[in-house]
Amino acid sequence: MIPSLCYFDLTAGLLSCSKFRTLEEILTIEIKPGWKRGTKITFPEKGNEEPGVIPADVIFVIEEKPHATYKRDGNDLVINQEITLLEALTGRTLDLTTLDGRSLVIPLTEIVKPGAEIVVPNEGMPISKEAGRKGNLRIKLDVKYPSRLTTEQKSELRRVLASVS
């Protein structure tokens, strides 16, 4: 609001007189990759104006929108992937799409133990204060066991795995 005696209202086609008139200003925020929840952007003295009073600051606080696949942990991205017991023992290839649309192919060539986590360096969130650096992508593997096995399957597993220590 700014002090005014009279102004012409173009939309109504009327001359209006009052103590104040409304003035709008568009404030633009350039969101930087990697900004974390709670980051504050301040526009000094861009709040409401009144005679004899210094305008207040306008402050915006960044909130993060949850992603369907990835979770943020600091600068790291975390994804949960389920694999079968067979895949945990014999291998598998994980095909992931990054937040920026790239495809990552992660081969699982070693035996995966329950609760295992694979770390892919430099595939996490951009670190806003360090240009070109990113956190890690952490893939948490959840091995799904069969709910039951037949007697025949158990016997075959004993035969195949008997020599494994």
N, C-alpha and C positions, 0 to 999 in steps of 0.2 A: 504494500500500500504506500502510495506517495501523496503528500499534501497537494491539494488542488482546489481552485475556486470553481471553475466550470470546465466542462469538456463536452465535445459533441459525440454522441453515441451513434456510430455508423449503422449498427444493426437495427436500432429502433428509429433512427432518423430524428433523434431528439437532442436538444441541448439540456444537459443535466448539470446541476450545481450541487456539490457536496464538499465535505471537508477532505475526503480521501477518494482516490480512484485506484482500481486494481491494475497492477502491472504484472504480466506473466513473463517468466524467463525460463528457458529450457536449459537444464543442467545436463551435460553429457558425461557419462562415466565410461572409460575404456577399461573393460574387464581384462586383466592380465592372466594368461594361463598359469595355473598353479596357485592362485590366491586361495587361502584357506578360509574356512568358516570363521566368522568373527572379525575379519579384516575390515577396517573402517576407512571410509572415504569421506573427507570433510571439505565442504565448500564454505570458507569463512565469510561471515556476515552476509549470507544469502537468504536468511530467514525474513520473517515479516518486519516491516519498518514502521516505526511510529515516531512522531516528533519528539526529539530529546532523548531517544533511546537507541543504543547501538543495536543493529539487527543481529539476531542470533545466528549461529552457524547451522548449516544443514548437514546432517551426518547420515550416511548410508552404511549399513552393516551387511556384509556378505553372508548369505546363507547358502548351503550346498543342497542341491536337489539330489535325492538318492537315485542311484543307478540300478537298473534291474539285474545286472550281472556283477559289477565290480563294487567293492567297498573301499573307501579311502582310509588309510592308517598312516597319518602324517604325510610324508611324500610318497609312500608306497601305495600301490593298488593291490587288493587282495581278491582272489577269485576262488571259489570252491568248485572242485570237479569230482564227480563220482566215477569210479572205475570198478569193473567187476574183479573178482578174485582171479579169474583166468587172465585178465589184462594186467593185473598186478604182478602175476608170475611170468607171463610170456611177452609183455610189452604192448605198446599202443602208441599212436600218434595223436596228440591233442591239437586241434585246429581252433585257434582263438582269433577273434576280431578285436583289435585294440579300440580305444575310445576315439582315436582319430581315423578309424576305418581301415587300417592296415591288417593284413593277415599274418598271424604268427603260427608257425608249425613247430611244435615242441615234441620231439621223440622221447618216449619213455622206453629206454633200452635195458635198464637195470631193474631188478626186482624191487617193487614198491612195497614198503612196510606200512602198516596202518598208521595214520597220522603224519605221513611224510609231507614235506613241503619243498617245492622246487622254486628257486629264486632266479628270475630272469633280470639281470642288471639293466638299468637305464630304460626300463619300459613302464615305469610308474608315472606319477604326476610331475609336470615341470616344476622345477624349484625356482620360484619367481625372483628371488634375489641373486640367483646364480645362472646367468644365461647359458643355455645349452645343456644344463644338467637336469637329470630326472631321477626320481626315486626308482625303486625296484618293483617289478611285478612278482607277487608271491602267489603261487598256485598251491592251494591246500588240497591234498588228495584224500578222498574218503573211499576206502576199499569196501565194497558191498559183498558180503558173504551170502552164499545160498541159504535159504531158510530151512532146507532139508535136502538130504541125499539118500538115494536108494542104497540098499545093501550092496548091490552090484557096483555102484559108483564109489562107495567107500572102499570096497575091495580093490578096485582099479587104482584109486588114489594111493592106497597103501603100497601096491605093487610099484607104481611109478615113483613114489617119493621115498621108498624104503631106504635107498642109498644116500639120501640127502641128510646132512647132519644139521 
